[in-house]
Amino acid sequence: MQSIKEFFKSRTVGWYVSLASFVFGFITFIIYVARGGNSFSPVSGVAVAMLGLGWATNLLVLVKDFGVGAFVPYIFYIAAFGVLFNSEMAFVSNVLTSIDGTSLDGAFIACFVFLILTMATGFAACIMKLGKKK
């Protein structure tokens, strides 16, 4: 029990921001996979991999702060955003032109909102220190 108290005592605000990025990344991952794809934009395996790698490296950074390592999850989250933006472009253009009457669903909007929150908190965490000097 004492080691857990010491672990949290040695953490700074940056660690908690990184934890928020971890949670937002996990929520984004769940929403994107649960939403599934459609005929215009199937679920992208690369996007799932980038979100998964971002989430996994974020977990590693939370457990063991290794200097500039907090920058790695942010890179994966940015890559996931690029892949998702590219893969969902056909769906978005179809919605904007109203070709077949499709509209933006709540899961699509929530996925991108949480992804933007993930990237924002990931960036904030990578410029903050995650632990206090020993």
N, C-alpha and C positions, 0 to 999 in steps of 0.2 A: 504494500500500500504506500509505503514511504517513497518508493522509486517512482510511482505514478505521480505523486505530489511534486517530486523533484523535476520530473519530466515537464509537467505543465508550468511549474515555476520558472523554468529556464526558457520558456517560449515568449515571443514578443507578439505585437499586433500583426506583424507580417505572417506569422504562422496561422493565425485565425483567419486572415484574409485568404491564405492558401487553402485552408480548410473549406472556406466558402466556395472557392473555385472548384475544389474537389466535389463538393455536394452539387453545385450547379452543373458541372460536367457529367456527373452521374445521372442527374435528372434529364439533361439533354440527351444522353445516350438512351435512356429508357423511353423517352417520348419519341425519339426518332425511330427506334426499332419497333415500338408498339404501334406507331402510326402506320407503318408499312409504306409501301409505295403505291403508285397508280400507273396507269398505262403511259403517262408522260414521263414519269420519273420514278423508276423502281428504287428500292433501297440500295444505296451504294455501299459495296463492300469496303471500298477505300475509306469512305467517310466513317463507317463503323470502326474500321481499324484505327484511324487517326483519333477518333474519340476514345476508343479503348486504350490506346497507347498514351494519350494525354492523361486519362484518368489513372492509369497504372503508374506512370511516372510521377504524377501528382501525389499519389499515395506513398511512393518511395521518398519523395521530398519531405512529406509530412513526418515520416518515421525517422529518416536520417537526413538531416540537412547537410548537403554536400556543396556548399559554396554557391557557385553559379548554376547549380542544378535546378533551382526554381525557375530558370528560364526555359528549360526543356519542355515542361507541360504546356507552357504558353505557345511555343512553336507548334506543337501538335494541335492545339486548339485553333490556332490561326490556319493551319493546313486543313483542318476539318471544316472550318468556315469556307475556305476557298473551294473545297470539293463539294460541299453542300450547296453553295451558291451556284456553282457550275451545273451540278446535277439537277437542281430544282428549277433551273432557268426555263425549261420547256413548260413546266407546270405554271410558273408565274406568268409567262407570256401568254399562255392559253387563258388564264384568269383575266389578265388585263385586256385581251382582245375579245373576250366573251364568245369564243367560237362555239363551244358546246354547253355553255351555261354553268360551268364549274365555278366554284368560289373558294376562297381561302378558308380552310377549316381551322378550328381552334388549336388543334395539335400542331399544325404547321406554324402558326404564329407563336405558340408557346415554345416550340423547339428553337426558333430563331431568337426569341427573347432570352431564353435561358442560355443559348450559345453566346450571345452578346454579353450577358452577365458573366459567363464563364471566362470569356476573353478579357473582360475588363478587370475582374478580380485576379485573374492569372497574371495580367500585366502588372497590376499593383503589387502582387505578392513577389514578383521577380525583381522589383526594384527596392523592396523592403528586406530587412534582415529577418530571418525566421527564428533565430535563437539568440540568446544572450551569450556573451563571451564567458568562458569558464575561468 
